[in-house]
Amino acid sequence: MAEHYSSSPAAADQTHAYTYTYTIGYAMLPNKHDTFVQPSFVDLAARHGVRLAAVDASRPLAEQGPFDLLVHKLYGAPWRAQLEAFSALHPGVPVVDPSAAIERILDRFTMLDAVAGLAVSREGAVATPKQIIVSDAAALAGDVDAAVAGLRFPLIAKPVEVDGSAASHDLCLVYRREGLRGLHTPVVLQEFVNHGGVLFKVYVVGDHATCVTRSSLPDVAEERLRDPAADAAAPFANISLLPPAGGAAEMPPQEFVSRVAGELRRALGLHLINFDLIRARDADGNAKYFILDINYCPGYSKMPGFEPVLLEFFLEKLRGRPVREQPCPVAGSGSGLGAAEASKAGIEPSFITSGAQPKQIQA
């Protein structure tokens, strides 16, 4: 079990010689390198015979390795072709996760489609906010009522693509119809649900789910929607994330979180995700949960105690692989051997710079 693993902060300050049983190749752009390749995780993995090696995306993947497992946070047709070629040569090497499954959640309008089919959703315990997609900017400048198709303000306006770019994070809260003018299309318009300024971020690693709280957008009063002197829309960056009143927020029951996480992960066919969960209450005080967003291979370094959980997941995937032991020194800097060796040599990791550049998935 994951709790059998522990890491020592002091160990990361030392240089060790380990015998590696397995090598995990990880493919991601430099700005997402710290998704899980932290000194604490690299050291813990090394002490359990697992080496982390950076994949050079400027070289054919099939020429690299050998790898016992491949985890990636890239997408695009050229990268898919690389993965297919690699899997054809090495059919026994697990790839986390399949590109086709990942790409289903790279569109904000369709990423939530799987929620409706969950058993916990059919029972009424979980839902998604109403939303539509608007592809024509002229529609937002014309008959707004027709364009929003009956959605109730306030609305969250989200870019459709989840590609990790700055533009994909340009979300705004629209308080009334005038705020729709000037939005870049295509855009997803999603009803904003008051949730007490508390967001629950659920990190999923295989069958393990960890729920943490985050400050979120404050509730919107009806008076704010009718105030003509106030801004008709505001970027998220301009809205204060206030800590919830009344102390620590009540966490959702762990059994409920684990059930939702398990059903969602299996429906998506993915092992490494997180999702944003909020809790609204009806007039009688009954709780209703909404899933707002799903991300692939998030920043697990923000998840408390992520190291043993992630290591156990990888070891489960690696069990049964042929053992190829080879001694290799590792520095406790935690940058991953491939990146660390390049750093010592004064070489920056190279990535595709042509039109075939793989894209980064949002964390």
Buried (B, 14 or more C-beta within 10 A) or exposed (E): EBEEBEBEEEBBEEEEEBEBBBBBBBBBBEEBBBBBBBBBBBBBBBBBBBBBBBBBBEEEBBEBBEBBBBBBBBBBEBBBBBBBBBBEEBEEBBBBBBBEEBBBBBBBBBBBBBBEEBEBBEEEBBBBBBBBBBEEBEBBEEEBEEBBEEBEBBBBBBBBBBBBEEEBEBBBBBBBBEBBBEBEBBBBBBBBBBBBBBBBBBBBBBEBBBBBBEBBBBBBEEEBBEEEEEBBBBEBEEBEEEEBEEEEBEBBEEEBBBBBBBBBBEBBEBBBBBBBBBBBEEEEEEEBBBBBBBBBBBBBBBBEEBBBBBBBBBBBBBEEBEEEEEEBEBBBBBBBBBBBBBBEEEEEBEBBEEEBBBBBBBB
